[in-house]
Amino acid sequence: AMPKYRQTYTLFKRGRFYYYRTYTPDGVRTTARTTGCTSRSAAKVHCDTLFKEGKLCAGSQKTLAQYARGFFSADSVYSRDNGLSASSIRAYCTAMDRTLLPRIGRQRLADITHSSLKKLRQDLLDSGLSAGSVKLKMSVLHIVLKSALADGIIQRDPFYNLHPLKEPVQVRDAFTLDEVRYLYDKAGESVRKDILLLATTGMRVAELAGVSPQDVEQEDGTGFIRLEKQYAREGFLPLKNKKPRDIPLCPALQELAGQRSPEPKDSFYSRITPLIRQIPGWHERKLCLHSLRHFFISSAKSYGINHLKVETIAGHSLKGIQAVYTSFRVKDLADITEWQEWALHQIRSPRRIGMASR
C-alpha cells in the first residue's frame, strides 16, 4: 500500500476565523493557531507564506541541554568525524557545561533567535570574559545549532547574518637584550638554559617543552633540532602549523639542548613568569614567555639576517611565498648560529657589548 501523504498543515474554521495545525520536527501535532483570516483562500496564502519563511512550525520541544548532552564527548559522532584533539574536546565541553548550559540550557532550540544570540554575547562580555573567550563559546554554540538545523529540529540558522565579534588586537612586545639578561641573572641554574634556548631559537614554549637529547642531530658539522612535536598537558601533539622544521644550534646551544628532558609547559610558566612580573611596565607591554620568541625574531632581523630565514625557523606561516624560497638547508643557516653565539655572549655578559639592546 502507498504510504499516506501527510500535509504540511491543515486548515479548519472556528467561529469567523480559520485556524491551522501542523507537526513539529519530532512528529508531534501542534495546537491550533489562528490565521486571522476569514476566508479559506486567504488563510492558505497566510500559511504558505509562513512555511516559506520557516515560521509555520513552532519547532521541536527539545531544549539545548537535551540536544547538546554528550555532543562533544570523546566518543561522540562529531568528535570522531572531525578528529578533535583532546585539548579541543576539553575546551568545547568546558564552554558548553560551564557557560552555555547554565545560561540557556533550558531554552528550546527553536526559541533561540538572532536577537537572543546578540544578547547572550553581550551578557558574556559584560560578565568580564575576554573577546576571544566569548568568540570560542559562541562558536561552540553555533556548531550545535548547525547540527540541529541539519537534523530538522530548527528551521533556520539563528547565527545567519550575525556579524563576528571584533577582537581587540593584542600586541605582545619583545624583550630587550637588557631584559633577557635580567631574567637570566635572576633565574636559577635549572631555568637559565630554558631562557637561553627560548631566546635564541624562536621555539614556542610547548615546542621546547618536548625537546629531548634524541632530537639533537648533526648535518655537515652543524647541530640542529629536528622539531616535529610539542608537549602539552595531554602529552605530545603535532606542531601548531603541522609542519616539522629544523632549528640550527651553535655548539653551546647543542650542549644545553642535550641536557633537556620533556616536561609539561606549565612548569616554564611557574618558574619564569614571576621573574617577568618584576620588570617595570610588563603588564602594559603584555610581556610574557612568548616575548622571548619575539626577542629572537626582532634581534635576529636587526642583526641583518634574512627575514625569510628568521620567519621559517620561528615556524611562521608564510602564505603566498613559494616553498622553494623558504626551504633552507642547515648548512645555509650559518648566519643564524653566528647570531646565536653573539646573543649568548651578550646575555651572559654583565654589560652591554656591541649592538643596541634589541
C-alpha positions in Angstrom: 0.0 0.0 0.0 1.1 3.5 -0.8 2.2 5.5 2.4 -0.3 8.1 3.4 0.8 11.6 2.5 0.8 14.0 5.4 0.1 17.5 4.6 2.3 20.3 5.9 -0.7 21.9 7.6 -4.4 21.5 7.9 -7.0 24.4 8.0 -10.3 24.5 9.8 -12.8 27.2 10.7 -13.7 28.1 14.2 -16.2 30.9 14.5 -15.4 33.6 12.0 -11.6 32.8 11.6 -9.6 30.0 10.1 -7.0 28.1 12.2 -4.2 25.8 11.2 -2.4 22.9 12.8 0.9 21.4 11.7 3.6 19.0 13.0 6.9 19.6 14.9 10.1 18.0 13.6 9.5 15.4 16.4 6.3 14.4 14.7 4.1 15.9 17.4 0.9 17.6 16.2 0.8 21.2 17.3 -2.0 23.1 18.9 -4.3 25.2 16.7 -3.1 28.7 15.8 -5.3 31.4 14.2 -4.5 32.7 10.8 -6.5 35.9 11.4 -8.3 35.3 8.0 -12.0 34.8 7.4 -11.7 33.1 4.0 -10.0 29.8 3.3 -8.0 31.1 0.3 -6.6 34.0 2.4 -5.8 31.5 5.2 -3.9 29.3 2.7 -1.9 32.2 1.4 -1.0 33.1 5.0 0.1 29.6 5.9 2.1 29.2 2.7 3.9 32.5 3.5 4.7 31.3 7.0 6.1 28.0 5.5 8.4 29.8 3.1 9.7 32.0 5.9 10.3 29.0 8.2 7.8 30.2 10.7 4.9 27.8 10.2 6.0 25.3 12.8 6.5 26.2 16.4 9.6 23.9 16.3 10.8 21.0 18.4 10.3 20.9 22.1 13.9 19.8 22.6 16.0 22.1 24.8 19.6 23.0 24.2 20.6 20.8 27.3 18.7 17.8 25.9 20.2 18.1 22.4 23.8 19.0 23.4 24.2 16.3 26.1 27.4 14.4 25.1 27.7 16.3 21.8 31.4 16.9 22.3 32.4 13.8 24.3 35.5 11.9 23.2 33.4 9.1 21.6 30.7 11.3 20.1 30.0 11.2 16.3 31.0 14.9 16.0 34.3 14.5 17.8 35.3 11.3 15.8 34.2 12.7 12.4 36.1 15.9 12.9 39.2 14.3 14.6 39.1 16.7 17.6 42.1 16.6 19.8 41.9 16.0 23.5 42.5 19.7 24.2 39.8 20.8 21.8 37.3 18.3 23.3 38.1 19.7 26.8 37.7 23.3 25.7 34.4 22.7 23.9 33.0 20.7 26.8 34.0 23.4 29.3 32.4 26.1 27.2 29.2 24.1 27.0 29.0 22.8 30.5 30.2 25.8 32.5 28.9 28.7 30.4 26.3 27.9 27.8 24.1 25.3 29.6 23.8 27.2 32.9 22.7 30.3 31.0 20.4 28.9 28.2 20.4 25.2 28.7 16.6 25.1 29.4 15.8 27.2 26.4 14.1 25.4 23.4 16.4 25.2 20.4 13.5 26.6 18.3 13.3 29.7 20.6 17.0 30.7 20.1 16.9 33.7 17.8 19.2 36.1 16.2 18.3 38.7 18.9 18.8 36.3 21.8 22.2 35.4 20.5 23.3 39.0 20.3 22.0 39.5 23.9 23.8 36.3 25.1 27.1 37.5 23.5 26.8 40.9 25.2 26.0 39.4 28.5 29.1 37.2 28.3 31.2 40.3 27.5 29.6 42.2 30.4 30.5 39.3 32.8 34.2 40.1 32.3 35.1 37.4 29.7 37.6 38.4 27.0 36.5 38.8 23.4 38.5 35.7 22.5 36.8 33.6 25.2 33.3 34.8 24.1 34.1 34.1 20.5 35.0 30.5 21.4 31.8 29.9 23.4 29.6 31.4 20.6 31.4 29.2 18.1 30.7 26.1 20.2 27.0 27.1 20.3 27.0 27.6 16.5 28.3 24.1 15.9 25.4 22.6 17.9 22.8 24.8 16.2 24.1 23.9 12.7 23.7 20.3 13.6 20.2 20.9 14.9 19.4 22.6 11.6 20.7 19.7 9.6 18.6 17.3 11.8 15.5 19.4 11.0 15.0 20.4 14.7 15.2 24.1 13.8 14.1 25.7 10.6 16.7 28.5 10.3 20.2 29.2 11.4 19.9 32.0 14.1 23.6 32.8 13.5 22.8 33.8 9.9 24.0 37.4 9.4 25.3 37.7 13.0 28.4 39.8 12.5 31.5 38.3 14.1 32.8 39.9 17.3 35.8 42.1 16.7 38.6 41.1 18.9 41.0 43.9 20.1 44.4 43.3 18.7 46.8 42.4 21.5 50.4 43.1 20.5 52.9 41.5 22.8 56.1 43.4 23.0 59.6 41.8 22.6 62.1 41.7 25.5 65.1 44.0 25.1 68.5 42.5 25.5 68.8 44.0 28.9 65.6 42.4 30.0 66.6 39.0 28.7 69.9 39.5 30.6 67.9 40.4 33.7 65.8 37.2 33.5 69.0 35.2 33.0 70.7 36.8 36.0 67.7 36.3 38.4 66.8 32.8 37.3 68.1 29.6 39.0 70.6 27.4 37.2 67.9 24.9 36.1 65.9 27.7 34.4 68.7 29.6 32.7 69.2 27.0 30.0 65.5 27.2 29.0 65.6 31.1 28.9 68.7 30.9 26.6 67.1 28.3 24.3 63.8 30.2 24.1 65.5 33.5 23.4 67.9 32.2 20.7 65.9 29.5 18.8 62.5 31.1 18.4 60.7 28.0 19.6 57.3 28.2 21.2 57.2 27.2 24.9 55.3 23.9 24.1 57.8 23.1 21.4 60.8 23.5 23.7 58.9 21.5 26.4 59.0 18.4 24.2 62.7 18.6 23.2 64.9 15.7 24.4 68.6 14.8 23.6 67.3 12.4 20.9 66.0 15.4 18.9 69.5 16.9 18.5 71.2 15.9 15.3 74.2 16.7 13.1 74.4 17.7 9.4 77.6 18.8 7.7 79.1 19.5 11.1 76.2 21.8 12.2 74.0 20.8 15.0 70.2 21.2 14.9 66.9 20.2 16.5 64.6 18.2 14.2 61.3 19.8 15.6 58.3 17.6 14.9 56.1 17.8 18.0 55.1 19.9 21.0 54.4 18.8 24.6 51.1 19.9 26.2 49.1 18.7 29.2 47.7 15.7 27.3 51.1 14.7 26.0 52.9 15.0 22.7 50.9 16.8 19.9 51.7 17.9 16.3 53.2 21.3 15.9 50.9 24.3 15.6 51.2 24.6 11.9 51.6 20.8 11.4 54.9 21.4 9.6 58.2 19.9 11.0 61.2 22.3 10.9 64.9 22.3 11.7 66.3 24.7 14.3 70.1 25.3 13.9 72.2 25.3 17.0 75.6 26.7 17.8 77.8 24.4 19.8 76.9 26.0 23.2 73.2 25.5 22.5 73.7 21.9 21.3 75.1 21.2 24.8 72.1 22.9 26.5 69.6 21.1 24.3 71.3 17.8 25.0 70.7 18.2 28.7 66.9 18.6 28.4 64.2 16.1 29.1 60.5 16.6 28.1 58.3 18.3 30.7 54.9 20.0 30.7 55.0 23.6 29.6 53.2 24.7 32.7 56.4 24.3 34.6 58.0 27.0 32.5 55.3 29.5 33.4 55.5 28.7 37.1 59.3 29.3 37.2 59.8 32.2 34.8 56.5 34.2 34.9 57.3 35.6 38.5 60.6 36.9 37.2 58.9 38.6 34.2 56.4 40.4 36.5 59.4 42.1 38.2 60.2 44.0 35.0 58.7 47.6 35.2 55.9 48.1 32.7 55.5 44.3 32.0 51.7 44.5 32.1 51.3 47.5 29.8 53.6 45.9 27.3 52.0 42.5 27.7 55.3 40.8 28.3 55.2 37.0 28.8 57.2 33.9 28.0 56.2 34.3 24.3 58.1 37.6 24.3 61.3 35.6 24.3 60.3 34.3 20.9 59.6 37.9 19.8 63.1 38.8 21.1 64.6 36.1 18.8 62.7 37.4 15.8 63.4 41.1 16.3 67.1 40.7 17.4 68.0 38.3 14.6 66.4 40.6 12.0 68.3 43.6 13.5 71.5 41.6 13.2 70.9 41.6 9.5 69.7 38.0 8.9 67.3 37.4 6.0 63.8 37.8 7.3 62.6 34.7 5.5 65.2 32.6 7.3 64.1 34.1 10.7 60.3 33.5 10.0 61.0 30.0 8.7 62.9 29.0 11.8 60.3 30.5 14.0 57.6 28.4 12.3 55.5 31.3 11.0 53.1 30.7 8.1 54.4 32.4 5.0 51.3 32.5 2.9 51.9 33.4 -0.8 55.6 32.6 -0.7 56.6 29.5 -2.6 58.2 26.7 -0.6 61.4 26.9 -2.8 62.2 30.3 -1.2 61.8 29.0 2.4 63.4 25.5 2.1 66.7 26.2 3.8 69.2 23.5 4.5 71.0 23.5 7.8 74.3 24.5 6.2 72.6 27.6 4.7 71.9 28.9 8.2 75.4 29.6 9.4 74.4 33.3 9.9 71.8 32.1 12.5 74.4 30.2 14.5 76.7 33.2 14.3 74.0 35.4 15.8 73.2 32.8 18.4 76.8 32.9 19.6 76.7 36.7 19.7 73.4 36.7 21.6 74.6 34.1 24.2 77.7 36.2 24.8 75.5 39.4 25.2 73.0 37.7 27.6 75.7 36.2 29.7 77.8 39.3 29.8 77.5 41.7 32.8 77.5 44.7 30.5 76.2 45.5 27.1 78.6 44.9 24.2 78.2 45.8 20.6 74.7 46.3 19.2 71.7 48.0 20.5 69.6 46.2 23.1 67.1 45.0 20.6 
